[in-house]
Amino acid sequence: MAATSFSFDPKILKVIDKLQGDMHAGSRSEVLRRAITLLKISKNAEKEGAELVIKTKDGKEQRIVIS
């Protein structure tokens, strides 16, 4: 795997670090890989005319639009 370096502002790093803990991810890179995978799934579904929907425990649905 090729190594790449990114710079993030402190607010974004806090979000990434929080996600890392919540997901029990081994690294910040793992968090970013999962986020990119989710974005790719969303965009591929959008191209096929599908929607990304989050369904709550009580059955309510919320459509997610990622621009």
Helices and strands as residue ranges (DSSP letters): H 10-23, H 28-47, E 52-55, E 61-64
